[in-house]
Structures are given as structure tokens and as C-alpha cells.
């Protein structure tokens, strides 16, 4: 039997991570796509996500981008965590907006990586830009091996 392809590995990681990803599920995020070094997640802005200005709390937009980052950087099935990130909020998320975070790998070398995520609303307007730095624990799988 041939070894799994990079996409097959990313698909297995997606399923394994999502099975235990309580934060992503609690916020109603959908994992639309995961591939080697990339991921796309979507979240609809609900009333319980609004701050005192009646717009989406910036921390929840950051959480969407961070979740896309997590799936992208773990897609090789090596346990990888964030070592830091920065986000620029460019436009508000409004009630009912459908926000999509697309994360792509910029660089991956040794134990560190750099990833960019862009968050857009359903009209294609850019809502946020995110840059994440990752640290990989070499030799440790991101998800348990299939039985």
C-alpha cells in the first residue's frame, strides 16, 4: 500500500482535530477546506457575538483566523502550536455576516512557521488580516493514529 498523499494526511488531520475542537464548534465555525499548509473556515456572526457597539467582537474575528491558522499549520500531522500572532481589524463584522478566514503558509522551516490569514465577509470585503507564528513539536503527531 502506498504512503498517504499530503492531501490525505491533511484530510485525516482535519477530521481528527475537528472531533475534539470544542472552541471551533461552539462558535459555529465550519471547516471548509484543509490542504497542506492551508485552511479555510467560515463563521456566521450571531447576536451573542456582538459587543456594545452592535458589531462582532474583535476577539471572535481573531478566533476565526486563529482556528484557520491551527488547521493550516497542523495539516502535515506534526503537533504544532501558536507561538504568537498579530491581527489588524480592517472593517466591522455585522450581525448575520458570514466571515471566511483563508490561511496560507508563508514559510515553514525546522520547528517554526509563518502563516497569513485573511478574513472576508460574504460581500468579499476584507475584515481582518492575521499573521501567525507557529512552533512544531517534531516527532509528535497532530492527531492520534487511525486504528
Order of alpha helices (4+ residues) and beta strands (2+ residues): alpha-alpha-beta-beta-alpha-beta-beta-beta-beta
